[in-house]
Amino acid sequence: KAVKTISSVEIGKRVKEARNRKDLRQMDMAEKTGILRANIARIESGRHKPSLETLERIAGALGIPVANLLSR
């Protein structure tokens, strides 16, 4: 059975939408996650596909399960 992958653009879109729902700026996310603001921007724009560890840090800062960022 083929495994469907999610694009970095879709992951970025979900991260940005979740961040905006929490009314957080990219700088707020950077402070909460320890990830540079520029890297948050790269993830949100789809220019970088984050590792699972990075997604766990982002999801933790947003108070949501990682699955919300990855599930189809």
DSSP file (Angstrom, degrees, kcal/mol; ACC not computed):
  #  RESIDUE AA STRUCTURE BP1 BP2  ACC     N-H-->O    O-->H-N    N-H-->O    O-->H-N    TCO  KAPPA ALPHA  PHI   PSI    X-CA   Y-CA   Z-CA
    1    1 A K              0   0    0      0, 0.0     2,-0.1     0, 0.0     0, 0.0   0.000 360.0 360.0 360.0 129.7    0.0    0.0    0.0
    2    2 A A        -     0   0    0      1,-0.1     2,-0.6     0, 0.0     0, 0.0  -0.430 360.0-133.7 -72.4 141.6    1.4    3.4   -1.0
    3    3 A V        -     0   0    0     -2,-0.1     2,-0.4     0, 0.0    -1,-0.1  -0.853  16.8-139.7 -96.0 125.2    2.1    5.9    1.7
    4    4 A K        -     0   0    0     -2,-0.6     2,-0.3     1,-0.0    68,-0.1  -0.704  16.7-151.2 -85.9 133.3    0.8    9.4    0.8
    5    5 A T        -     0   0    0     -2,-0.4     2,-0.4    67,-0.0    65,-0.0  -0.708   9.1-128.8-102.6 156.6    3.1   12.2    1.8
    6    6 A I        -     0   0    0     -2,-0.3     2,-0.0     1,-0.0    66,-0.0  -0.857  28.8-117.7-103.3 138.5    2.1   15.7    2.7
    7    7 A S     >  -     0   0    0     -2,-0.4     4,-2.2     1,-0.1     5,-0.2  -0.314  15.9-120.4 -75.4 157.1    3.9   18.6    1.0
    8    8 A S  H  > S+     0   0    0      1,-0.2     4,-2.4     2,-0.2    38,-0.2   0.823 115.4  57.8 -64.2 -30.6    6.1   21.1    2.8
    9    9 A V  H  > S+     0   0    0     37,-0.2     4,-2.2     2,-0.2    -1,-0.2   0.919 107.2  46.4 -65.3 -43.4    3.7   23.8    1.5
   10   10 A E  H  > S+     0   0    0      2,-0.2     4,-2.2     1,-0.2    -2,-0.2   0.901 112.5  50.0 -67.2 -41.0    0.7   22.1    3.1
   11   11 A I  H  X S+     0   0    0     -4,-2.2     4,-2.5     1,-0.2    -2,-0.2   0.945 111.6  49.1 -60.3 -47.2    2.6   21.7    6.4
   12   12 A G  H  X S+     0   0    0     -4,-2.4     4,-2.6     1,-0.2    -2,-0.2   0.894 109.3  51.9 -58.9 -42.0    3.6   25.3    6.3
   13   13 A K  H  X S+     0   0    0     -4,-2.2     4,-2.5     1,-0.2    -1,-0.2   0.910 111.1  47.6 -61.7 -43.3    0.0   26.4    5.6
   14   14 A R  H  X S+     0   0    0     -4,-2.2     4,-2.4     2,-0.2    -2,-0.2   0.893 111.4  50.4 -67.0 -40.0   -1.3   24.4    8.6
   15   15 A V  H  X S+     0   0    0     -4,-2.5     4,-2.6     2,-0.2    -2,-0.2   0.947 113.0  46.3 -61.6 -47.9    1.4   25.8   10.9
   16   16 A K  H  X S+     0   0    0     -4,-2.6     4,-2.7     1,-0.2    -2,-0.2   0.914 112.6  49.4 -63.1 -43.6    0.6   29.3    9.9
   17   17 A E  H  X S+     0   0    0     -4,-2.5     4,-2.2     1,-0.2    -1,-0.2   0.919 113.0  47.0 -62.2 -43.4   -3.2   28.8   10.2
   18   18 A A  H  X S+     0   0    0     -4,-2.4     4,-1.4     2,-0.2    -2,-0.2   0.901 112.4  50.1 -65.5 -40.4   -2.7   27.3   13.7
   19   19 A R  H  <>S+     0   0    0     -4,-2.6     5,-2.1    -5,-0.2     3,-0.2   0.924 111.3  48.5 -63.4 -44.2   -0.4   30.1   14.8
   20   20 A N  H ><5S+     0   0    0     -4,-2.7     3,-1.3     1,-0.2    -2,-0.2   0.868 106.1  56.8 -65.7 -36.4   -2.8   32.7   13.6
   21   21 A R  H 3<5S+     0   0    0     -4,-2.2    -1,-0.2     1,-0.3    -2,-0.2   0.848 108.5  47.8 -61.7 -32.5   -5.7   31.0   15.4
   22   22 A K  T 3<5S-     0   0    0     -4,-1.4    -1,-0.3    -3,-0.2    -2,-0.2   0.427 114.0-123.1 -86.7   0.9   -3.7   31.4   18.6
   23   23 A D  T < 5 +     0   0    0     -3,-1.3     2,-0.4     1,-0.2    -3,-0.2   0.893  60.6 148.7  58.2  43.1   -3.0   35.0   17.7
   24   24 A L      < -     0   0    0     -5,-2.1    -1,-0.2     4,-0.0     2,-0.2  -0.846  41.8-137.2-108.1 144.8    0.8   34.5   17.9
   25   25 A R     >  -     0   0    0     -2,-0.4     4,-2.0     1,-0.1     5,-0.2  -0.512  32.1-106.7 -86.9 164.9    3.4   36.3   15.8
   26   26 A Q  H  > S+     0   0    0      1,-0.2     4,-2.4     2,-0.2     5,-0.1   0.877 123.4  55.8 -59.2 -36.4    6.3   34.4   14.3
   27   27 A M  H  > S+     0   0    0      2,-0.2     4,-2.2     1,-0.2    -1,-0.2   0.888 104.5  52.5 -64.8 -38.0    8.5   36.0   16.9
   28   28 A D  H  > S+     0   0    0      2,-0.2     4,-2.3     1,-0.2    -1,-0.2   0.919 110.0  48.8 -61.4 -43.2    6.3   34.5   19.7
   29   29 A M  H  X S+     0   0    0     -4,-2.0     4,-2.4     1,-0.2     6,-0.4   0.902 108.4  54.1 -62.9 -41.3    6.6   31.1   18.1
   30   30 A A  H  X S+     0   0    0     -4,-2.4     4,-2.5     1,-0.2     5,-0.5   0.921 110.6  46.1 -59.3 -44.3   10.4   31.5   17.9
   31   31 A E  H  < S+     0   0    0     -4,-2.2    -1,-0.2     1,-0.2    -2,-0.2   0.891 115.2  46.3 -66.0 -40.0   10.5   32.3   21.6
   32   32 A K  H  < S+     0   0    0     -4,-2.3    -1,-0.2     1,-0.2    -2,-0.2   0.813 124.6  30.9 -73.0 -30.4    8.2   29.4   22.6
   33   33 A T  H  < S-     0   0    0     -4,-2.4    -2,-0.2     2,-0.2    -3,-0.2   0.680  96.1-125.3-103.2 -21.1   10.0   26.8   20.4
   34   34 A G     <  +     0   0    0     -4,-2.5     2,-0.4     1,-0.3    -3,-0.2   0.622  69.1 131.1  78.7  12.8   13.6   27.9   20.4
   35   35 A I        -     0   0    0     -5,-0.5    -1,-0.3    -6,-0.4    -2,-0.2  -0.844  67.6-103.9 -99.1 134.1   13.4   27.9   16.6
   36   36 A L    >>  -     0   0    0     -2,-0.4     4,-1.9     1,-0.1     3,-0.6  -0.239  23.9-124.4 -56.9 143.0   14.7   31.0   14.8
   37   37 A R  H 3> S+     0   0    0      1,-0.3     4,-2.4     2,-0.2     5,-0.2   0.875 112.2  56.7 -56.9 -39.2   12.0   33.3   13.5
   38   38 A A  H 3> S+     0   0    0      1,-0.2     4,-2.0     2,-0.2    -1,-0.3   0.864 106.7  49.5 -61.5 -35.3   13.5   33.1   10.0
   39   39 A N  H <> S+     0   0    0     -3,-0.6     4,-2.3     2,-0.2    -1,-0.2   0.853 107.1  54.0 -73.3 -34.2   13.2   29.3   10.1
   40   40 A I  H  X S+     0   0    0     -4,-1.9     4,-2.7     2,-0.2    -2,-0.2   0.934 109.7  49.1 -59.8 -45.1    9.5   29.6   11.2
   41   41 A A  H  X S+     0   0    0     -4,-2.4     4,-1.9     1,-0.2     6,-0.2   0.896 109.5  51.3 -62.1 -41.4    9.0   31.8    8.2
   42   42 A R  H  <>S+     0   0    0     -4,-2.0     5,-1.8     2,-0.2     6,-1.0   0.893 111.9  47.2 -63.5 -39.9   10.7   29.2    5.9
   43   43 A I  H ><5S+     0   0    0     -4,-2.3     3,-1.3     4,-0.2    -2,-0.2   0.947 112.2  49.2 -65.3 -48.6    8.5   26.5    7.3
   44   44 A E  H 3<5S+     0   0    0     -4,-2.7    -2,-0.2     1,-0.3    -1,-0.2   0.810 110.4  50.7 -63.5 -30.5    5.3   28.5    6.9
   45   45 A S  T 3<5S-     0   0    0     -4,-1.9    -1,-0.3    -5,-0.2    -2,-0.2   0.544 114.0-116.7 -85.0  -6.1    6.2   29.4    3.3
   46   46 A G  T < 5S+     0   0    0     -3,-1.3   -37,-0.2    -4,-0.5    -3,-0.2   0.585  83.3 119.4  83.3   9.5    6.9   25.8    2.4
   47   47 A R  S   <S+     0   0    0     -5,-1.8     2,-0.4    -6,-0.2    -4,-0.2   0.557  76.0  39.1 -83.1  -7.2   10.5   26.4    1.6
   48   48 A H  S    S-     0   0    0     -6,-1.0    -2,-0.2    -5,-0.2    -1,-0.2  -0.990  70.1-145.6-143.8 132.2   11.6   23.9    4.3
   49   49 A K        -     0   0    0     -2,-0.4   -41,-0.1    -3,-0.1    -6,-0.1  -0.874  31.5-136.9 -96.7 111.7   10.1   20.6    5.4
   50   50 A P        -     0   0    0      0, 0.0     2,-0.0     0, 0.0   -39,-0.0  -0.257  13.3-112.2 -71.6 153.5   10.6   20.4    9.1
   51   51 A S     >  -     0   0    0      1,-0.1     4,-2.4     4,-0.0     5,-0.2  -0.278  32.6-104.9 -72.3 166.5   11.7   17.3   11.0
   52   52 A L  H  > S+     0   0    0      1,-0.2     4,-2.4     2,-0.2     5,-0.2   0.896 122.9  55.2 -60.9 -40.1    9.4   15.4   13.3
   53   53 A E  H  > S+     0   0    0      1,-0.2     4,-1.9     2,-0.2    -1,-0.2   0.918 108.7  47.4 -59.5 -43.9   11.3   16.9   16.3
   54   54 A T  H  > S+     0   0    0      1,-0.2     4,-2.4     2,-0.2    -1,-0.2   0.908 111.2  50.9 -64.7 -42.3   10.7   20.4   14.9
   55   55 A L  H  X S+     0   0    0     -4,-2.4     4,-3.0     1,-0.2     5,-0.2   0.870 107.6  54.1 -63.6 -35.7    7.0   19.7   14.3
   56   56 A E  H  X S+     0   0    0     -4,-2.4     4,-2.4     2,-0.2    -1,-0.2   0.905 109.3  47.8 -64.1 -40.8    6.7   18.4   17.9
   57   57 A R  H  X S+     0   0    0     -4,-1.9     4,-2.0     2,-0.2    -2,-0.2   0.910 114.4  46.3 -65.6 -42.2    8.2   21.7   19.2
   58   58 A I  H  X S+     0   0    0     -4,-2.4     4,-1.7     2,-0.2    -2,-0.2   0.943 113.5  47.8 -65.5 -48.2    5.8   23.7   17.1
   59   59 A A  H  X>S+     0   0    0     -4,-3.0     5,-2.3     1,-0.2     4,-1.1   0.899 110.9  52.5 -60.8 -40.9    2.8   21.6   18.0
   60   60 A G  H  <5S+     0   0    0     -4,-2.4     3,-0.4     1,-0.2    -1,-0.2   0.903 108.8  49.4 -61.2 -41.7    3.7   21.8   21.7
   61   61 A A  H  <5S+     0   0    0     -4,-2.0    -1,-0.2     1,-0.2    -2,-0.2   0.812 114.9  45.1 -67.0 -29.9    3.9   25.6   21.5
   62   62 A L  H  <5S-     0   0    0     -4,-1.7    -1,-0.2     2,-0.2    -2,-0.2   0.573 108.9-124.5 -89.3 -10.8    0.5   25.7   19.7
   63   63 A G  T  <5S+     0   0    0     -4,-1.1    -3,-0.2    -3,-0.4    -4,-0.1   0.851  71.6 115.9  70.5  34.5   -1.1   23.3   22.2
   64   64 A I  S   <S-     0   0    0     -5,-2.3    -1,-0.3    -6,-0.1    -2,-0.2  -0.905  71.7 -96.5-130.3 159.1   -2.2   20.9   19.4
   65   65 A P    >   -     0   0    0      0, 0.0     3,-1.4     0, 0.0     4,-0.5  -0.465  30.1-122.7 -71.4 148.0   -1.3   17.3   18.4
   66   66 A V  T >> S+     0   0    0      1,-0.3     3,-1.8     2,-0.2     4,-1.0   0.845 110.2  70.0 -56.3 -34.3    1.4   16.9   15.8
   67   67 A A  H 3> S+     0   0    0      1,-0.3     4,-3.1     2,-0.2     3,-0.3   0.809  87.0  64.7 -57.0 -30.4   -1.2   14.9   13.8
   68   68 A N  H <4 S+     0   0    0     -3,-1.4    -1,-0.3     1,-0.2    -2,-0.2   0.805 106.3  43.6 -62.5 -27.2   -3.1   18.1   13.2
   69   69 A L  H <4 S+     0   0    0     -3,-1.8    -1,-0.2    -4,-0.5    -2,-0.2   0.684 125.8  30.6 -89.0 -19.9   -0.1   19.3   11.2
   70   70 A L  H  < S+     0   0    0     -4,-1.0    -2,-0.2    -3,-0.3    -3,-0.2   0.685  87.4 104.9-114.4 -23.8    0.4   16.1    9.3
   71   71 A S     <        0   0    0     -4,-3.1     0, 0.0    -5,-0.2     0, 0.0  -0.293 360.0 360.0 -70.9 147.8   -2.9   14.2    8.8
   72   72 A R              0   0    0    -68,-0.1    -1,-0.1   -66,-0.0    -4,-0.1   0.437 360.0 360.0 -84.6 360.0   -4.5   14.2    5.4
